[in-house]
Amino acid sequence: MSETVIPYEVRWAKEEEWSPAMKMIWKTFLKYEGEDYTQEGIRNFFDFISDDNLYCAFLRGDYQLLVALDGQRVIGAASIRNRNHLSLLFVDEQYHHQGVGRALMKRLCEYLKTEAGERYISLKAAPYAVDFYRRLGFMAVTPEEEFSGIRVTGMEKIL
């Protein structure tokens, strides 16, 4: 199987890319996932991505954020917390089905395995994303659950 090459840069985010990444994430969340969440869940998600403590953790290097860029434009973002847990993965709707999410996940998994020495990656997938993660080799480890208005399925992949 040939590997898709995307014409975008994938790298660790710089400080000035945090805000554009969070804006893209929020816009994409509302379009693709918001309808699956209660108002409480939507508010909790917004509170999470706009929390100053999360931004400060990013600045300290405790909340790592990968970005995919088309020129200077943030078109995708993936973050990791607690060593090996995918916290966020979003791709701008104009770039869906072009390999951006797959490229972000590939880079993140390579980093976790070769540089961080992790053996697996975990995540809590929104209903919209479960099939995408399955295609990347993730397995559901918990049934779908809801907490604070947010619906997720626990998934893991051995690296």
C-alpha positions as CSV (number, residue, x, y, z in Angstrom):
1,M,0.0,0.0,0.0
2,S,1.5,3.3,-1.0
3,E,1.7,6.1,1.6
4,T,-0.1,9.4,1.0
5,V,2.3,12.3,1.1
6,I,0.7,15.5,2.2
7,P,2.0,18.9,1.1
8,Y,1.7,20.3,4.6
9,E,4.2,20.8,7.4
10,V,3.6,18.8,10.6
11,R,5.6,19.9,13.6
12,W,5.4,20.9,17.2
13,A,3.5,24.1,17.7
14,K,5.1,27.4,18.5
15,E,3.6,29.8,21.1
16,E,2.0,32.0,18.5
17,E,0.2,29.0,16.9
18,W,-1.7,28.2,20.1
19,S,-4.6,30.6,19.6
20,P,-5.1,29.9,15.9
21,A,-5.1,26.1,16.7
22,M,-7.7,26.5,19.4
23,K,-9.9,28.6,17.1
24,M,-9.7,26.0,14.4
25,I,-10.5,23.3,17.0
26,W,-13.5,25.2,18.3
27,K,-14.9,25.8,14.8
28,T,-14.4,22.2,13.8
29,F,-15.8,20.9,17.0
30,L,-19.0,22.9,16.6
31,K,-19.5,21.7,13.0
32,Y,-18.8,18.0,13.4
33,E,-19.3,17.1,17.1
34,G,-21.5,19.8,18.7
35,E,-24.7,18.1,17.6
36,D,-23.7,14.9,19.5
37,Y,-23.2,16.8,22.8
38,T,-25.5,18.5,25.3
39,Q,-25.2,22.2,25.9
40,E,-23.3,21.3,29.1
41,G,-20.9,19.2,27.0
42,I,-20.4,22.0,24.5
43,R,-19.7,24.5,27.3
44,N,-17.3,22.1,29.0
45,F,-15.4,21.5,25.8
46,F,-15.0,25.3,25.2
47,D,-13.9,25.8,28.8
48,F,-11.3,23.1,28.4
49,I,-9.7,24.5,25.2
50,S,-9.9,28.1,26.5
51,D,-8.5,27.4,29.9
52,D,-5.5,29.5,30.8
53,N,-4.1,26.6,32.8
54,L,-4.0,24.5,29.7
55,Y,-2.2,27.2,27.8
56,C,0.3,27.5,30.7
57,A,0.9,23.8,30.6
58,F,1.6,24.1,26.9
59,L,4.1,26.8,27.5
60,R,5.8,24.7,30.2
61,G,6.0,21.7,27.8
62,D,3.5,19.7,29.9
63,Y,0.8,19.7,27.2
64,Q,2.4,19.0,23.8
65,L,0.7,20.2,20.7
66,L,1.5,19.1,17.1
67,V,0.2,21.3,14.3
68,A,-0.3,20.8,10.5
69,L,0.3,23.9,8.6
70,D,-0.6,25.0,5.1
71,G,1.9,27.9,4.8
72,Q,1.3,29.8,8.0
73,R,-2.3,28.6,8.4
74,V,-3.0,26.0,11.2
75,I,-5.1,23.3,9.4
76,G,-4.8,20.5,12.0
77,A,-3.8,20.0,15.5
78,A,-3.1,17.0,17.9
79,S,-2.2,17.2,21.5
80,I,-0.9,14.7,24.1
81,R,-1.3,14.7,27.9
82,N,-0.3,12.4,30.7
83,R,2.6,11.0,28.6
84,N,0.6,9.0,26.1
85,H,-3.1,10.1,26.0
86,L,-4.3,11.9,22.9
87,S,-6.2,14.9,24.2
88,L,-7.3,16.6,21.0
89,L,-7.2,15.8,17.2
90,F,-8.9,18.2,14.8
91,V,-8.5,19.0,11.2
92,D,-10.0,22.1,9.5
93,E,-13.0,21.1,7.5
94,Q,-11.5,22.3,4.2
95,Y,-8.7,19.8,4.7
96,H,-10.8,16.7,5.7
97,H,-10.0,13.5,3.7
98,Q,-6.6,14.8,2.6
99,G,-4.4,12.8,5.0
100,V,-3.9,15.6,7.5
101,G,-5.3,13.7,10.5
102,R,-3.5,10.6,9.5
103,A,-0.2,12.5,9.2
104,L,-0.7,14.1,12.6
105,M,-1.3,10.7,14.2
106,K,1.6,9.1,12.4
107,R,4.0,11.7,13.7
108,L,2.6,11.6,17.2
109,C,2.8,7.8,17.4
110,E,6.3,7.8,16.1
111,Y,7.3,10.4,18.7
112,L,5.7,8.4,21.5
113,K,7.3,5.2,20.5
114,T,10.8,6.3,19.5
115,E,11.4,9.4,21.5
116,A,9.2,9.1,24.6
117,G,9.5,5.3,24.9
118,E,5.8,4.7,25.2
119,R,4.3,1.3,24.4
120,Y,0.7,2.4,23.6
121,I,-1.5,5.5,23.0
122,S,-4.9,5.9,24.5
123,L,-7.7,8.3,23.7
124,K,-11.4,9.0,24.2
125,A,-13.0,9.2,20.8
126,A,-16.0,11.4,20.0
127,P,-18.8,9.5,18.1
128,Y,-17.8,11.3,14.9
129,A,-14.2,10.0,15.1
130,V,-14.5,6.3,16.2
131,D,-14.3,4.9,12.7
132,F,-11.3,7.1,11.8
133,Y,-9.4,5.8,14.8
134,R,-10.4,2.2,14.0
135,R,-8.9,2.6,10.5
136,L,-5.7,3.7,12.2
137,G,-5.5,0.5,14.3
138,F,-7.2,1.6,17.5
139,M,-9.4,-0.8,19.4
140,A,-12.3,0.2,21.6
141,V,-11.5,-0.7,25.2
142,T,-14.6,0.7,26.8
143,P,-18.2,1.2,25.5
144,E,-19.4,4.7,24.7
145,E,-20.0,6.7,27.9
146,E,-21.2,10.1,28.7
147,F,-19.9,12.5,31.4
148,S,-20.5,16.2,31.8
149,G,-22.5,16.1,28.5
150,I,-19.6,14.7,26.5
151,R,-19.9,11.3,24.7
152,V,-16.8,9.3,24.2
153,T,-15.5,5.8,23.5
154,G,-12.2,4.8,25.2
155,M,-9.7,3.4,22.6
156,E,-6.1,2.3,22.6
157,K,-3.4,1.3,20.1
158,I,-0.2,-0.6,20.8
159,L,2.7,1.3,19.2
